[in-house]
Amino acid sequence: MEEDKKTKEQRKRENQGHRQRLREKFLKGGLRGFLDYEIIELLLTLGTPRRNCKDQAKEALREFKTLRGVLEAEDYELQKIKGIGSHNVFGLKLVQEVSRRFLKDRMMSRAYCRSSKEVFDYLYHTLRDLKREKFKVLFLDSKNQILEEKTLFEGTVDSSAVYPREIMKDALRYNASSLIFVHNHPSGDPEPSACDRDLTRELVFAANLMQLRVLDHIIIGNNRYFSFADKGLIEDYNLLFHDLSKKN
């Protein structure tokens, strides 16, 4: 009995020492030199600071293949792993939500400088791996400062589902000067469909009628994106609108 007590005390000291070394390693150099399972382990210990979570971290990595896979796994999926409970999941979900809040605050506090990559970085965590399409609109002022970000439509994104009138109504409500459209492709391939192109043209035309500018339409796929502005298509649609207006 006394021997069991000593063994438990020894294991407890070893666990504390291991966790302390992980924390010191992070404080000295960030995540440089960390293996993926060590990052997961560190996050798991946020919810259970007195337990050794190395085995659970390794098992989670085996189950979900990558660090990203672990972070994006649903709570119930993570808790199927022996030794991971609701308290452990706390750290994994916390870091995701903090990242999202940080990216949103950074975007909302600075001008959008026609950088499709910046918008992609901001919304990728929100839109990747979704099973359904989501259509978002960023409303900007005359200095390209983001006024509001809004999800307006869910499901299949095409001209029958997205109503330009509703978007323009919101633009007037927020006193916006320009717009950025963003939606995801659950397939992972961001290449625009014929419907995506038709929809973007319709939205550019509607914005021109309201004396608003469309800065971009970005389609997010699996770790990559397509930018209508970067490809010159937004400008093409603007020119087409003005040509048609002159003829009429």
Secondary structure, DSSP 8 states (H G I E B T S, - for coil): -HHHHHHHHHHHHHHHHHHHHHHHHHHHHTTTT--HHHHHHHHHHHH-TTS--HHHHHHHHHHHSSHHHHHHS-HHHHTTSTT--HHHHHHHHHHHHHHHHHHHHHHHTSB--S-HHHHHHHHHHHHTT-SS-EEEEEEE-TT-BEEEEEEEEESS-STTT--HHHHHHHHHHTT-SEEEEEEE-TTS-----HHHHHHHHHHHHHHHHTT-EEEEEEEE-SS-EEETTTTTHHHHHHHHHHHHHHH-
